[in-house]
Amino acid sequence: MMANIEIYTTSTCPYCDRAKQLLQRYQAPYTEINISADSSKRDEMVKRSQGRQTVPQIFINNQHVGGCDDLYALHHKNALKTLLGL
C-alpha cells in the first residue's frame, strides 16, 4: 500500500523542487500544498511541523519527515523506500 505523502511548498523554492523530484523517482504520488498565498496553510504547516517555518515540510502517513535534506538523508540510508511502502 502506497504511503500518504503531503509536501508543503512555495512556488519559487528549489529545495521543494528537489524533494518532489526524489519522490517522483520513487513514483510516489504526493499531495502538494502550496502555502505561497495562503496564510492559513502556512499556519497549518508550522503547527504540524512543531514550529518549522521553512519549506518544504514533508509528511509521510501523517509522520513529520522534515525538509528536503531530511528526505534525502532517509534516501541515502535506504529508509525512504520502506517508509513509502515500496
N, C-alpha and C positions, 0 to 999 in steps of 0.2 A: 504494500500500500504506500502510495506516494505521500510524502510529508506535506503539511500545510505550511507554505512559506509566505511571509509578509516582509516587505522591504520598504522602509520609509526613505524617500529620496527627495532631491530637488532637481530642477531642470538642468542646472549647469554644473553638476557635481561629477568630476572624473572618477572619484572613488566609488560612487554609485554605479557608474558605467562598468567599472572593473568587477564589482561584485555581481552585477547582473550577467556579465559575460561568463563568469565562472559558473553560475547557476545554469546558464544556457548550455555550457559544455557538458554538464551532467543531464541535460534535457529535463531539468526540474522546473515545472511550472511554478510561478510565483505571482503574488498579488502585489503590485506596486502602488504605494500610497504617496503621492506627490504632495509635499507639505508647503511648496513654494508660495501658494496664495491662500492657504487655508490655516489660519492660526489655531483653530480647534484641533486639526490633525497634528499640528506641531505639539500642542499641549498634550495630546493623547500619546504621542511618541515619547515625550520627556517623562511622562508618568510611567508608561510601560517599561522604559529602559532605566528606571530609577535615577533619573536626573541627567542622563546624557542628552546633549543638545546638538551634537554633530550628526551628519548623515554620511553614509547610510546607517540605519539601525535595522538589524535583521532579526527576525523571529522565525524559528522553525518549530512547528507544533506548539505554539504559544510560549516556547522557551526562548529567552533573550540570548542570542548568539553574540551580539556585539556589532562591530562595524566591519568594514572591508578587510582590514588586517586580521581581525579575529576569524573571519570566514576563510581567508587564505591559510591561516595557521592550522585550522581544522583540516583543510585540504592537504597540507603538507604532512600532517600526522596520520593521514589516511582515515580520519574520523568523520569527515564530512559525508562520505558515501553512506556510512551506517546511519548517520543522523537523518539523511534524506530518505532512508528506507530502500536503498538500492542494493 
